[in-house]
Amino acid sequence: MLSSAFSVLFVVFLLLTLGLRYWLARRHIRHVLRHRDQVPAEFAARIPLSAHQKAADYTVAKTRFGLWAALWNTLVLTGFTLLGGLQALSTALLHVTGPGMVHQIMLIVAFAIVSGALDLPFSYWRQFVLEERFGFNKMTVGLWIADAVKGGLVGAVIGLPLLWVVLTLMDRTGALWWLYAWLVWSGFQLLMMVLYPTVIAPLFNKFTPLADEKLKDRIEGLMTRVGFAAKGLFVMDGSKRSAHGNAYFSGFGSNKRIVFFDTLLSRLAPEEIEAVLAHELGHFKLKHIIKRIGVLFALSLAFLALLGWLKTQVWFYTGLGVLPLLGQSNDAMALLLFSLVLPVFTFPFSPLTSITSRKHEFEADAFAASHSDARDLVSALVKMYEDNASTLTPDPIHSAFYDSHPPASVRIRHLRLAGAA
C-alpha cells in the first residue's frame, strides 16, 4: 500500500516538475521574443540592437534546448526507477561480483558510466552546435574528449575512496551513520576548497600570474582597502574553451587566490576590472561564502538524516521500481535512488534559494559601489551582458526559479542608486 502510494506521489511530482519547467520555458521564450526588437531604455545608449537581438536569440535557443534536455532527463529517470533500469543493472552486476562492497561500489560506478553516456549527445550538441552557432565555442573535439577523460579519472581518484568510506559508515556504524557520514562529507568539502585551486583546476586550465603591473597595483590597492589577503593574482586561459568571460576567487584560509578569465581582461578597462573584483570581494567580506557553506552543510545534514530513515523503508525501494536485497546491504541503491528523486521533490521550491542569493548580490554590489565607482561596475556589467549574450529582458517568474542573480535592469537600477547615495 505504501509502495503504491509513494509511486503515485513520485509520478505526480515528476509530472509537476516537468510541467512547471515547460510552463516556465514557454513564458520565458514569449517574454524574450516580445522584447526582442527594442533595447530597454536604460541600455539603449550602450548596447546596439543587433547585440540585444543576438542575446534574445541565444536565450531562446538555450531555453528550447533545455526543454528537450528536461524531457530526456525525465524519460531517463523514469527508465532507471519505475521501469526497472536500476534493478536490472544491480541484478546483472550481482551475477558478476556477488553481494558485498564490490557490488555496492560497482553499482554506482556503472550508473555513472551509463548516465554519462546517455548525456553525451546533449553535451556535444550544447558545445558544438548551440555554442558554436552563436560564436562562443572555442573548444575542439579533442579537448572536449580530453576534458571528459580527465574529469572521469579525477572523479574516480577522489570519489571512489570517499564512496567507500560513506558506504562503510552506512553499513557498520548503526542508526546514526548519517551523522558520521555528514562529518566526513563536510570535512571533504572543506578539503576540496583548499586543494581545488592548486591541485585540480590546473589539470584543466593554465594559470599564469597577472603580468599587467598597473592593473596588479590597482587590484592590490583595492585588496588593501577592503582588508583582503590573497595568495596570488592569476589569469586563466578560458578562451581555449569559450568566449564567455568571468572572474572569481577560490580557495580557503591562506590559500585564497583571485582568478581572471583572459577573455574578461581583454574586454574590460582596468577600472571596470577593479569594480568587478570589488563585487566578488564583497561576497567574502560580507561573509556570504561562509553563510552559503553553512546553509549547504545544514541542508546536507537534514537530507542525510532523511536518507537514514528512508533506507530502512521497504516502500522507498519498491515504490521506485527496486526490490531490495534480503539480508544484504542496499546502501548504494539507497544513495542512488535518493540522489535521483530528491531534485524532483525540491524543484518547486527553487525560488526560496534564489531569494537569499539575490539579496547577497545586491549587498555585494553595494559593497563594490562603496569601494569603487559604481559607474565602472555598471559599465563592466553592461559589457559582460553583451559579450555573454545574456538577455536584458528575462521573464520575471522564470528568472525567480533559475537565476541566482537579479535581472540586469533591476541590478543596474540598484547600482545607480547606490552610486548616487
PLY file of the C-alpha trace (Angstrom):
ply
format ascii 1.0
element vertex 421
property float x
property float y
property float z
element edge 420
property int vertex1
property int vertex2
end_header
0.00 0.00 0.00
2.72 2.46 0.99
4.74 1.37 -2.04
1.91 2.19 -4.45
1.18 5.47 -2.72
4.83 6.51 -2.97
4.92 5.54 -6.66
1.87 7.73 -7.30
3.39 10.61 -5.31
6.64 10.32 -7.27
4.81 10.34 -10.61
2.74 13.36 -9.54
5.85 15.36 -8.58
7.69 14.15 -11.70
4.90 15.42 -13.96
4.51 18.57 -11.87
8.21 19.37 -12.20
8.27 18.65 -15.94
5.09 20.67 -16.47
6.44 23.54 -14.40
9.69 23.57 -16.37
7.74 23.60 -19.64
5.44 26.40 -18.48
8.37 28.49 -17.28
10.28 27.94 -20.51
7.34 28.91 -22.71
6.77 32.06 -20.62
10.44 32.94 -20.90
10.58 32.43 -24.66
7.44 34.53 -25.26
8.68 37.31 -22.96
12.12 37.49 -24.57
10.74 37.44 -28.13
8.18 40.11 -27.23
11.03 42.49 -26.30
13.48 41.33 -28.99
13.15 44.34 -31.28
13.73 47.09 -28.76
16.64 47.60 -26.40
15.43 48.53 -22.88
15.65 52.28 -22.37
18.32 52.10 -19.64
20.63 50.20 -22.03
19.77 51.92 -25.31
22.85 54.17 -25.28
25.28 51.30 -24.63
24.02 48.13 -26.29
23.22 48.08 -30.02
20.02 46.47 -31.24
21.99 43.74 -33.03
23.63 42.64 -29.76
20.27 42.73 -27.96
18.71 40.57 -30.67
21.62 38.13 -30.55
21.11 37.79 -26.79
17.40 37.16 -27.33
18.04 34.52 -29.98
20.72 32.84 -27.83
18.40 32.82 -24.82
15.54 31.32 -26.81
17.81 28.67 -28.31
19.19 27.73 -24.88
15.71 27.60 -23.37
14.37 25.37 -26.13
17.38 23.11 -25.79
16.74 23.00 -22.05
13.18 21.82 -22.71
14.38 18.86 -24.75
17.03 18.08 -22.15
14.41 18.19 -19.37
12.16 15.81 -21.30
15.05 13.43 -21.95
16.17 13.53 -18.33
12.62 12.75 -17.22
12.50 9.74 -19.52
15.90 8.54 -18.31
14.86 8.98 -14.67
11.67 7.01 -15.29
13.69 4.29 -17.00
16.11 3.98 -14.11
13.36 3.92 -11.48
9.79 2.89 -12.32
10.75 0.91 -15.43
13.38 -1.11 -13.55
16.66 0.16 -15.00
18.49 0.29 -11.68
17.04 -3.07 -10.70
18.30 -4.66 -13.93
21.72 -3.04 -13.52
22.02 -4.27 -9.94
20.95 -7.80 -10.85
23.42 -8.01 -13.73
26.29 -6.82 -11.53
25.26 -9.17 -8.75
25.82 -12.15 -11.04
29.36 -10.92 -11.69
30.51 -9.60 -8.33
28.25 -11.30 -5.81
26.91 -9.35 -2.81
29.19 -7.08 -0.80
31.13 -3.86 -1.03
32.41 -4.52 -4.56
28.84 -4.84 -5.80
27.87 -1.63 -3.97
30.68 0.41 -5.49
30.34 -1.11 -8.96
26.62 -0.30 -8.99
27.33 3.41 -8.52
30.23 3.34 -10.99
28.11 1.55 -13.61
25.27 4.02 -13.10
27.67 6.96 -13.55
29.00 5.45 -16.80
25.57 4.70 -18.22
24.03 8.05 -17.25
27.11 9.88 -18.55
26.86 8.06 -21.88
23.17 8.94 -22.15
24.01 12.61 -21.59
26.85 12.72 -24.15
24.70 13.66 -27.19
23.24 16.62 -25.31
26.65 17.69 -24.04
28.05 17.52 -27.59
25.10 19.44 -29.05
25.33 22.10 -26.37
29.03 22.70 -27.02
29.47 22.18 -30.74
26.08 23.20 -32.14
24.42 25.67 -29.77
27.54 27.47 -28.51
29.15 27.26 -31.95
26.13 28.82 -33.63
26.46 31.97 -31.53
30.24 32.18 -31.69
31.03 31.16 -28.11
32.62 27.76 -28.61
36.41 27.73 -28.74
36.83 24.08 -27.81
37.99 21.34 -30.18
36.51 17.87 -30.12
39.88 16.58 -28.93
39.88 18.94 -25.96
36.27 18.04 -25.19
37.17 14.34 -25.10
40.31 15.04 -23.04
38.26 17.01 -20.51
35.78 14.14 -20.23
38.54 11.58 -19.70
40.40 13.71 -17.17
37.17 14.54 -15.38
36.34 10.86 -15.12
39.80 9.97 -13.81
39.80 12.79 -11.26
36.31 11.80 -10.18
37.41 8.20 -9.72
40.58 9.07 -7.79
38.72 11.43 -5.46
35.24 9.96 -5.43
35.84 6.23 -5.04
37.68 6.45 -1.69
35.01 8.84 -0.38
32.29 6.50 -1.62
33.92 3.53 0.13
34.11 5.47 3.41
30.44 6.55 3.22
29.21 3.05 2.33
31.29 1.58 5.16
29.79 4.06 7.61
26.29 3.25 6.36
26.91 -0.45 6.85
28.80 -0.56 10.15
28.00 2.42 12.36
24.36 1.82 13.16
21.38 4.16 13.11
23.49 7.31 13.38
25.57 6.54 10.28
24.18 9.67 8.60
25.76 11.91 11.24
29.21 10.33 10.80
28.83 10.43 7.02
27.91 14.11 7.24
31.06 14.85 9.25
33.17 13.05 6.66
31.42 14.78 3.77
31.75 18.22 5.38
35.45 17.66 6.00
35.85 16.52 2.41
34.17 19.67 1.11
36.47 21.89 3.16
39.49 19.91 1.95
38.41 20.38 -1.68
38.20 24.14 -1.13
41.87 24.04 -0.23
43.03 21.58 -2.90
40.91 22.61 -5.89
42.73 25.86 -6.80
46.23 24.41 -6.73
45.79 20.70 -7.48
42.61 20.07 -9.50
41.93 23.25 -11.51
45.44 23.28 -13.11
44.68 19.85 -14.61
42.15 21.51 -16.90
43.37 25.09 -17.36
46.61 27.02 -17.39
47.00 29.65 -14.66
49.65 32.34 -15.05
50.44 35.22 -12.68
48.88 38.53 -13.68
51.56 40.32 -15.71
49.97 43.78 -16.08
51.76 45.72 -13.33
49.44 48.74 -13.43
46.37 46.53 -13.12
48.10 44.50 -10.45
48.85 47.65 -8.42
45.24 48.79 -8.77
43.91 45.41 -7.58
46.37 45.19 -4.70
45.29 48.69 -3.65
41.67 47.54 -3.61
42.55 44.46 -1.56
44.39 46.63 0.93
41.41 48.97 1.26
38.97 46.14 1.97
41.37 44.06 4.08
41.59 41.01 1.81
44.72 38.89 1.54
45.19 36.57 -1.44
47.96 34.15 -2.27
48.15 35.39 -5.83
46.52 37.04 -8.83
46.16 34.70 -11.80
44.90 34.70 -15.38
43.12 31.58 -16.63
43.13 30.57 -20.29
39.35 30.34 -20.52
39.48 31.40 -24.17
40.57 27.91 -25.24
37.10 26.64 -24.36
34.69 29.57 -24.58
34.35 33.23 -25.43
32.42 33.83 -22.19
34.28 35.81 -19.54
34.29 35.92 -15.76
36.33 36.43 -12.61
36.28 34.62 -9.29
38.25 33.88 -6.20
38.76 30.42 -4.86
40.46 28.64 -2.03
40.09 28.81 1.70
42.04 30.46 4.50
45.57 31.38 3.45
45.11 29.52 0.15
42.79 32.11 -1.41
43.59 33.21 -4.94
41.96 35.60 -7.40
41.43 34.36 -10.95
40.52 36.33 -14.07
39.46 34.78 -17.36
41.72 36.04 -20.14
38.56 36.86 -22.10
37.48 39.22 -19.33
40.83 41.05 -19.19
40.81 41.57 -22.95
37.41 43.26 -22.84
37.24 45.39 -19.69
39.15 48.54 -18.75
41.29 48.44 -15.57
38.79 50.45 -13.53
35.99 48.11 -14.65
38.02 45.05 -13.65
38.60 46.64 -10.26
34.85 47.19 -9.83
34.03 43.59 -10.80
36.60 42.32 -8.31
35.20 44.64 -5.63
31.86 42.90 -6.10
33.47 39.47 -5.69
35.38 40.62 -2.62
32.10 41.93 -1.24
30.83 38.35 -1.08
33.86 37.45 1.02
33.87 40.48 3.33
30.12 40.25 3.96
30.56 36.58 4.86
28.29 35.38 2.06
30.63 32.48 1.37
30.56 31.30 4.97
26.77 31.70 5.10
26.34 29.66 1.93
28.63 26.95 3.25
26.65 26.92 6.49
23.35 26.54 4.62
24.84 23.82 2.43
26.08 21.89 5.46
22.75 22.29 7.27
20.76 21.07 4.27
23.11 18.15 3.70
22.71 17.12 7.34
18.92 17.26 7.04
18.89 15.29 3.79
21.29 12.65 5.12
19.09 12.27 8.20
16.09 11.81 5.88
18.03 9.22 3.89
18.93 7.49 7.15
15.23 6.86 7.68
14.26 6.17 4.07
16.90 3.49 3.56
15.19 1.32 6.19
11.77 1.58 4.49
10.95 -1.17 2.01
8.35 1.03 0.25
11.08 3.54 -0.64
12.74 0.92 -2.86
9.69 -0.88 -4.22
7.88 2.38 -4.89
10.75 3.32 -7.22
10.97 0.03 -9.08
13.61 -1.73 -6.98
13.43 -4.95 -4.98
15.81 -4.53 -2.01
18.24 -7.37 -1.37
17.10 -9.52 1.52
19.77 -9.98 4.17
22.25 -7.84 2.19
23.21 -4.19 2.13
21.14 -1.87 -0.05
23.12 1.24 0.82
24.39 2.05 -2.67
20.91 1.63 -4.10
19.50 3.92 -1.41
22.10 6.58 -2.26
21.31 6.36 -5.96
17.55 6.47 -5.54
17.72 9.37 -3.12
20.02 11.43 -5.35
17.78 10.76 -8.35
14.42 11.63 -6.81
15.41 14.49 -4.49
15.53 17.14 -7.28
12.05 16.09 -8.38
10.58 16.92 -4.98
12.63 20.08 -4.36
12.43 21.90 -7.74
9.09 23.64 -7.00
10.82 25.33 -4.04
13.69 26.74 -6.13
12.65 30.41 -5.72
13.30 30.12 -1.98
17.02 29.64 -2.61
17.08 32.43 -5.21
15.78 34.96 -2.70
18.86 34.70 -0.49
21.24 34.56 -3.44
19.81 37.73 -4.97
19.95 39.51 -1.62
23.65 38.66 -1.47
24.17 40.00 -4.99
22.58 43.34 -4.10
24.73 43.55 -0.96
27.91 42.74 -2.91
27.02 45.38 -5.49
26.52 47.95 -2.72
29.89 46.93 -1.25
31.53 47.40 -4.65
29.90 50.81 -5.03
31.38 51.90 -1.70
34.91 50.75 -2.57
35.00 51.62 -6.28
33.00 53.72 -8.71
29.50 52.29 -9.20
29.54 53.63 -12.76
32.52 51.40 -13.52
30.67 48.33 -12.27
27.61 49.30 -14.33
29.80 49.73 -17.40
31.51 46.37 -16.78
28.20 44.58 -16.28
26.78 46.02 -19.50
29.84 44.79 -21.42
29.60 41.37 -19.79
25.87 41.12 -20.58
26.64 41.98 -24.18
29.69 39.70 -24.52
27.95 36.73 -22.90
24.70 37.38 -24.82
22.74 37.48 -21.57
19.19 38.64 -22.12
18.27 42.00 -20.66
14.57 41.08 -20.62
14.09 37.76 -18.81
10.65 36.64 -17.76
10.39 37.56 -14.05
8.91 34.23 -12.92
11.38 32.18 -14.96
14.19 34.29 -13.53
12.94 33.70 -9.97
13.25 29.94 -10.48
16.54 29.74 -12.36
18.64 32.87 -11.86
20.83 33.36 -8.82
21.43 36.98 -9.89
18.80 39.73 -10.20
17.67 40.74 -13.72
20.01 43.20 -15.43
17.70 46.21 -15.29
16.90 45.72 -11.59
20.52 45.19 -10.65
21.80 48.23 -12.52
18.99 50.40 -11.13
20.10 49.45 -7.62
23.73 50.18 -8.50
22.92 53.63 -9.83
21.01 54.42 -6.67
23.96 53.18 -4.59
26.35 55.31 -6.65
24.16 58.37 -6.24
23.99 57.78 -2.48
0 1
1 2
2 3
3 4
4 5
5 6
6 7
7 8
8 9
9 10
10 11
11 12
12 13
13 14
14 15
15 16
16 17
17 18
18 19
19 20
20 21
21 22
22 23
23 24
24 25
25 26
26 27
27 28
28 29
29 30
30 31
31 32
32 33
33 34
34 35
35 36
36 37
37 38
38 39
39 40
40 41
41 42
42 43
43 44
44 45
45 46
46 47
47 48
48 49
49 50
50 51
51 52
52 53
53 54
54 55
55 56
56 57
57 58
58 59
59 60
60 61
61 62
62 63
63 64
64 65
65 66
66 67
67 68
68 69
69 70
70 71
71 72
72 73
73 74
74 75
75 76
76 77
77 78
78 79
79 80
80 81
81 82
82 83
83 84
84 85
85 86
86 87
87 88
88 89
89 90
90 91
91 92
92 93
93 94
94 95
95 96
96 97
97 98
98 99
99 100
100 101
101 102
102 103
103 104
104 105
105 106
106 107
107 108
108 109
109 110
110 111
111 112
112 113
113 114
114 115
115 116
116 117
117 118
118 119
119 120
120 121
121 122
122 123
123 124
124 125
125 126
126 127
127 128
128 129
129 130
130 131
131 132
132 133
133 134
134 135
135 136
136 137
137 138
138 139
139 140
140 141
141 142
142 143
143 144
144 145
145 146
146 147
147 148
148 149
149 150
150 151
151 152
152 153
153 154
154 155
155 156
156 157
157 158
158 159
159 160
160 161
161 162
162 163
163 164
164 165
165 166
166 167
167 168
168 169
169 170
170 171
171 172
172 173
173 174
174 175
175 176
176 177
177 178
178 179
179 180
180 181
181 182
182 183
183 184
184 185
185 186
186 187
187 188
188 189
189 190
190 191
191 192
192 193
193 194
194 195
195 196
196 197
197 198
198 199
199 200
200 201
201 202
202 203
203 204
204 205
205 206
206 207
207 208
208 209
209 210
210 211
211 212
212 213
213 214
214 215
215 216
216 217
217 218
218 219
219 220
220 221
221 222
222 223
223 224
224 225
225 226
226 227
227 228
228 229
229 230
230 231
231 232
232 233
233 234
234 235
235 236
236 237
237 238
238 239
239 240
240 241
241 242
242 243
243 244
244 245
245 246
246 247
247 248
248 249
249 250
250 251
251 252
252 253
253 254
254 255
255 256
256 257
257 258
258 259
259 260
260 261
261 262
262 263
263 264
264 265
265 266
266 267
267 268
268 269
269 270
270 271
271 272
272 273
273 274
274 275
275 276
276 277
277 278
278 279
279 280
280 281
281 282
282 283
283 284
284 285
285 286
286 287
287 288
288 289
289 290
290 291
291 292
292 293
293 294
294 295
295 296
296 297
297 298
298 299
299 300
300 301
301 302
302 303
303 304
304 305
305 306
306 307
307 308
308 309
309 310
310 311
311 312
312 313
313 314
314 315
315 316
316 317
317 318
318 319
319 320
320 321
321 322
322 323
323 324
324 325
325 326
326 327
327 328
328 329
329 330
330 331
331 332
332 333
333 334
334 335
335 336
336 337
337 338
338 339
339 340
340 341
341 342
342 343
343 344
344 345
345 346
346 347
347 348
348 349
349 350
350 351
351 352
352 353
353 354
354 355
355 356
356 357
357 358
358 359
359 360
360 361
361 362
362 363
363 364
364 365
365 366
366 367
367 368
368 369
369 370
370 371
371 372
372 373
373 374
374 375
375 376
376 377
377 378
378 379
379 380
380 381
381 382
382 383
383 384
384 385
385 386
386 387
387 388
388 389
389 390
390 391
391 392
392 393
393 394
394 395
395 396
396 397
397 398
398 399
399 400
400 401
401 402
402 403
403 404
404 405
405 406
406 407
407 408
408 409
409 410
410 411
411 412
412 413
413 414
414 415
415 416
416 417
417 418
418 419
419 420
